[in-house]
Amino acid sequence: MKKFALFVFNGDPMCFIHVLLNALDMKAKGHEVKIIMEGASVKLIPDLANAGNLLHGLWQKNIEANLVEGVCKACSGKLGTLEAAKEQRLRLLDDMSGHPSVAAYRDQGYEIITF
């Protein structure tokens, strides 16, 4: 089994759909996967909770599979989605000056993939 940390910086829904699909695929193949939302990707948070959103179903599958590690506290604060993240009970990641640390995941044996 391999360990993958998917760091998502891109806020384009067409990019994010690939993150969600790949996370589920990796898990199905027996790997450990964590999705970490950073940068512009945090702007997607409010829409992901909306049942009418194209990505909602995949988002829910990833949430239920416990694949979403959390969101950048600093970026969600700056981009106005902190409250939406809290409403969805997403973990706020802030161990590196308010942002999630790539090095911390690397130190835990995760292969880092960025989107």
N, C-alpha and C positions, 0 to 999 in steps of 0.2 A: 504494500500500500504506500502510495505517495501522499504528500501533503502539499496542497496548493492554497496560496493566499491570492485572491483576485482583487487587486486594487483598481477601483473604477474611478477615473477622473473625468471622463467624457460624459457630458450631460445629454447626449443625443439618444433618444429612445431606441433608435435602430441599432446603436452600439450596445445599449444596455440589454436588449433582448438576447444578444449573443452571450453576455455574461450570465444571464439567468439560465439559458439553455445549456451552456457549458458546465455550469455548476451542478445542475441536475444530472447531466451525463457523467461527469467525473464521479459523483457520489454513487451513481448506479453501477459504475465500474469498480467500486470498492475503495475509492480514494477519499481522503479527508479534505474538505473544501471550506474555505471561509471567504465570504464576500465582504470587502471593506469599501464603503462609499466615501469618496474624497472629492475635493474640488467641485466642479460644476455638476457632477452626478447627484449631489444632494438636492439640487433643484427639482429632481424627479419625485422626491418623497411624498409630497401631498397628493400628486396624481396617482401614485401607485396604490393608494388606499381606496381610490374611487373604482367601484365595481364596473363602471362603464369604460374604464381605461383599457386600451389594448393589452397592456402589460400586467394588469391586475391579477389575472389567473396564474400566470407564471410566477409573479411576485409572491402570491399566497403559497404556492407549492414550495418555493425556496424558504419562506418563513417557516412553514410547517415542517420542513426537512431540517430546520435549524442551521441553514447555510449562511444566513446573513449575520456576520460577526458584529456589525455596527456601522455607525456613521461618524464622520469627522465632526467633533464638537465645534471647532473654530469655524469651519466652512459652513456648517448648517446655521451657525449664529450669524455669520456675515451675510449669508445669502437668504436669510429670512425663513428657514425651514426647521429651525430648532424645535419649535413647539409641535410641528407636525411629526417630527421624529419621536418626541416624547409621547405624543398621543398614540403612536403605533408601538410604543414600548421598545423602541430600538435602542440598543446600547450606544452610549456616547463615548467615542474613543478620543483620548486627549493626552496620551502619555508622552508626547513629544511636542512641547510648547503649544498644546491645544489640538494637535493633530495626531493621527495614529502613526506609530513608528514602523517603517518598513524593516529596519534593522532588527527590531524585536521579534518580528515574525520569522525573519531569516535565521535568527539565533535559535528559534524553536524548531528549525528544520523545514520550514515551508519554502517551497519554490514560489517566487514572486512572479506574478503575471500582471501586467498593467494594461488597462483599456482606456 
